[in-house]
Amino acid sequence: MLRSERERRHELERALAQERIANEELRRTGLQAISHLLLAANLKDRTTGTHLERVRLYVEAIATRMGLPAGMVEEFGYSSVMHDVGKIHTPAHILQSEHHLSDDEFSVIKQHCIDGEKLLGEARFFETARAIAREHHERWDGKGYPDGKKGDEISLAARIVSIADVFDALTSKRPYKEAWSAEAGLEAIETGAGERFDPEIVAGFVALAREGVLERISSEVAASQDDEHLGSSAK
């Protein structure tokens, strides 16, 4: 009887170990898929890579400050890089336009939220990424797109990504505008609290800025890009 119980226990332990291995393999496969999709996005817009890296790190910093579990922090971070993946279907001349978009062009741009959700399919691994892709342009006051969701109707991950995405877009150079200062970008985020953004998340984001976390992230990403450029030049 004791031997039988020991055998069952060992069998259960082996099964659990195999499950852990399978889950880790699934995670690696998912991250590889993210990398491939990220590469595809980079082919359409050269600025995408550094933008996505900063957004990911901002998202992880916000989620960590909110006290979210480590696994959720990682999930939100990696999923955040998919927020604009729908732009793979957006014409390059619109993405790289040096003028303010017309109403028709803006309608095309807005479609990337729906395209991104569809592109990510139905795999459970991408559940959070799908929500982010569709909802990151929704607003706290319900005036966003594509569904006009408001408040807590918007997923937590998308509410976090929205702030990180807008801040980085404002403080980065684009074909149609110069980069804003970090102070001006932060002021815009603060002004949007309670209207465009979740006010509690904004408060945490502002605290990260005051602590120098955002500046450090931006500097680290810039340094990483410089290293890659030097490495490429040496080949």
C-alpha positions as CSV (number, residue, x, y, z in Angstrom):
1,M,0.0,0.0,0.0
2,L,2.8,2.4,1.0
3,R,4.7,1.5,-2.2
4,S,1.6,2.2,-4.3
5,E,1.2,5.6,-2.7
6,R,4.8,6.4,-3.2
7,E,4.5,5.4,-6.9
8,R,1.4,7.6,-7.3
9,R,3.2,10.5,-5.7
10,H,6.2,10.1,-7.9
11,E,4.0,9.8,-10.9
12,L,2.2,13.0,-10.0
13,E,5.6,14.8,-9.4
14,R,6.8,13.7,-12.9
15,A,3.5,14.8,-14.5
16,L,3.8,18.2,-12.8
17,A,7.4,18.5,-13.9
18,Q,6.4,17.7,-17.5
19,E,3.6,20.3,-17.3
20,R,6.1,22.9,-16.2
21,I,8.4,22.1,-19.1
22,A,5.5,22.2,-21.5
23,N,4.3,25.6,-20.1
24,E,7.8,27.0,-20.4
25,E,8.0,25.8,-24.0
26,L,4.7,27.4,-24.8
27,R,5.9,30.7,-23.2
28,R,9.1,30.6,-25.3
29,T,7.1,29.8,-28.5
30,G,4.8,32.8,-27.7
31,L,7.7,35.1,-27.2
32,Q,9.2,34.0,-30.5
33,A,6.0,34.8,-32.2
34,I,6.0,38.3,-30.6
35,S,9.6,38.8,-31.9
36,H,8.5,37.8,-35.5
37,L,5.6,40.2,-35.4
38,L,7.7,42.9,-34.0
39,L,10.1,42.5,-36.9
40,A,7.3,42.7,-39.3
41,A,6.2,46.0,-37.8
42,N,9.7,47.3,-38.0
43,L,9.7,46.8,-41.7
44,K,6.9,49.3,-42.1
45,D,8.1,52.0,-39.6
46,R,11.8,52.4,-38.5
47,T,10.9,54.1,-35.3
48,T,8.7,51.3,-34.1
49,G,11.5,49.2,-32.4
50,T,12.7,51.8,-29.9
51,H,9.2,53.0,-29.3
52,L,8.0,49.5,-28.4
53,E,11.0,48.8,-26.2
54,R,10.5,52.0,-24.2
55,V,6.7,51.4,-23.9
56,R,7.4,47.8,-22.6
57,L,9.7,49.1,-19.9
58,Y,7.4,51.9,-19.0
59,V,4.5,49.4,-18.7
60,E,6.6,47.1,-16.5
61,A,7.6,50.0,-14.3
62,I,4.0,51.1,-13.8
63,A,2.8,47.6,-13.2
64,T,5.5,47.0,-10.6
65,R,4.7,50.2,-8.8
66,M,1.1,49.2,-8.7
67,G,2.1,46.1,-6.8
68,L,1.0,43.6,-9.5
69,P,2.4,40.1,-9.3
70,A,5.7,39.5,-11.1
71,G,4.0,37.2,-13.6
72,M,1.5,39.8,-14.5
73,V,4.1,42.5,-14.8
74,E,6.0,40.3,-17.3
75,E,2.8,39.4,-19.2
76,F,1.7,43.1,-19.5
77,G,5.2,44.1,-20.6
78,Y,5.6,41.5,-23.4
79,S,2.0,41.9,-24.5
80,S,2.4,45.6,-24.7
81,V,4.8,45.3,-27.7
82,M,1.8,44.1,-29.7
83,H,-0.3,47.2,-29.2
84,D,0.4,48.6,-32.7
85,V,0.8,45.3,-34.5
86,G,-2.3,46.1,-36.6
87,K,-0.3,48.8,-38.3
88,I,1.3,46.1,-40.4
89,H,-1.9,46.6,-42.6
90,T,-1.7,50.4,-42.5
91,P,-0.3,51.9,-45.7
92,A,3.3,53.2,-45.3
93,H,2.5,56.6,-46.8
94,I,0.1,57.2,-43.9
95,L,2.4,55.9,-41.2
96,Q,5.3,58.1,-42.5
97,S,3.2,61.1,-43.4
98,E,4.8,64.4,-42.6
99,H,1.6,66.3,-42.3
100,H,-1.4,66.1,-40.0
101,L,-3.7,63.3,-41.2
102,S,-7.0,64.0,-43.0
103,D,-10.2,62.6,-41.6
104,D,-10.1,59.8,-44.2
105,E,-6.4,58.9,-43.3
106,F,-7.3,59.0,-39.6
107,S,-10.1,56.5,-40.2
108,V,-7.6,54.2,-41.8
109,I,-5.2,54.6,-38.8
110,K,-8.0,53.8,-36.4
111,Q,-8.5,50.5,-38.1
112,H,-5.2,49.2,-36.7
113,C,-6.8,48.5,-33.3
114,I,-9.3,46.0,-34.9
115,D,-6.7,44.6,-37.3
116,G,-4.3,44.0,-34.4
117,E,-6.8,42.1,-32.4
118,K,-7.7,39.9,-35.4
119,L,-4.0,39.3,-36.3
120,L,-3.4,37.9,-32.8
121,G,-5.9,35.2,-33.4
122,E,-7.6,33.2,-30.7
123,A,-4.6,31.6,-28.8
124,R,-4.9,31.9,-25.1
125,F,-1.3,33.1,-24.8
126,F,-2.3,36.3,-26.6
127,E,-5.4,37.1,-24.6
128,T,-3.9,40.1,-22.9
129,A,-2.2,41.2,-26.1
130,R,-5.5,41.1,-27.9
131,A,-7.1,43.3,-25.3
132,I,-4.2,45.8,-25.5
133,A,-4.3,45.9,-29.3
134,R,-8.0,46.7,-29.4
135,E,-8.3,48.9,-26.4
136,H,-5.2,51.1,-26.1
137,H,-6.9,54.0,-27.8
138,E,-10.0,53.9,-25.6
139,R,-10.4,56.7,-23.1
140,W,-11.3,56.8,-19.4
141,D,-14.2,59.1,-20.3
142,G,-15.5,56.9,-23.0
143,K,-14.6,59.1,-25.9
144,G,-11.9,56.9,-27.4
145,Y,-12.0,54.2,-30.2
146,P,-12.9,51.7,-31.5
147,D,-15.7,50.8,-29.0
148,G,-16.1,53.8,-26.8
149,K,-15.4,51.9,-23.6
150,K,-14.9,53.9,-20.5
151,G,-13.4,53.5,-17.0
152,D,-13.0,49.9,-15.8
153,E,-14.6,48.6,-18.9
154,I,-11.2,49.0,-20.4
155,S,-8.7,46.3,-19.4
156,L,-6.1,47.2,-16.8
157,A,-3.3,46.3,-19.2
158,A,-4.7,48.6,-21.9
159,R,-5.1,51.5,-19.5
160,I,-1.5,51.2,-18.5
161,V,-0.3,50.8,-22.1
162,S,-2.3,53.9,-23.1
163,I,-0.3,56.1,-20.8
164,A,3.0,54.7,-21.7
165,D,2.3,54.8,-25.4
166,V,1.1,58.4,-25.4
167,F,3.9,59.7,-23.3
168,D,6.5,58.0,-25.5
169,A,4.8,59.3,-28.7
170,L,4.8,62.8,-27.4
171,T,8.4,62.8,-26.3
172,S,9.7,61.2,-29.5
173,K,10.5,62.8,-32.9
174,R,8.0,62.0,-35.6
175,P,8.0,62.9,-39.3
176,Y,5.3,65.5,-38.6
177,K,6.6,66.9,-35.3
178,E,9.6,67.4,-33.0
179,A,10.0,65.6,-29.7
180,W,8.4,67.2,-26.7
181,S,10.4,67.5,-23.5
182,A,9.8,65.0,-20.8
183,E,8.3,67.7,-18.7
184,A,5.8,68.7,-21.4
185,G,4.9,65.1,-22.0
186,L,4.3,64.5,-18.4
187,E,2.2,67.6,-18.1
188,A,0.0,66.3,-20.9
189,I,-0.4,63.0,-19.2
190,E,-1.4,64.8,-15.9
191,T,-3.8,67.0,-17.7
192,G,-5.5,63.9,-19.2
193,A,-6.1,62.2,-15.9
194,G,-9.7,61.5,-15.3
195,E,-10.6,62.3,-19.0
196,R,-8.2,60.4,-21.3
197,F,-6.4,58.3,-18.7
198,D,-7.1,56.3,-15.5
199,P,-6.2,58.9,-12.7
200,E,-4.8,56.3,-10.3
201,I,-2.4,55.0,-13.0
202,V,-1.4,58.5,-13.9
203,A,-0.5,59.2,-10.3
204,G,1.8,56.2,-10.3
205,F,3.3,57.3,-13.6
206,V,4.0,60.8,-12.4
207,A,5.7,59.3,-9.3
208,L,8.0,57.2,-11.5
209,A,8.9,60.3,-13.4
210,R,9.7,62.3,-10.3
211,E,11.9,59.4,-9.1
212,G,13.9,59.5,-12.4
213,V,12.7,56.0,-13.6
214,L,11.4,57.2,-16.9
215,E,14.6,59.1,-17.7
216,R,16.7,56.1,-16.9
217,I,14.6,53.8,-19.1
218,S,14.9,56.3,-22.0
219,S,18.6,56.5,-21.6
220,E,19.1,52.7,-21.4
221,V,17.1,52.2,-24.6
222,A,19.1,54.9,-26.4
223,A,22.4,53.4,-25.2
224,S,21.3,49.9,-26.3
225,Q,20.5,51.3,-29.8
226,D,23.9,53.0,-30.0
227,D,25.7,49.7,-29.1
228,E,23.7,47.9,-31.8
229,H,24.6,50.6,-34.4
230,L,28.3,50.4,-33.5
231,G,28.1,46.6,-33.7
232,S,26.5,46.8,-37.2
233,S,29.1,49.3,-38.4
234,A,32.0,47.0,-37.3
235,K,30.8,44.1,-39.4
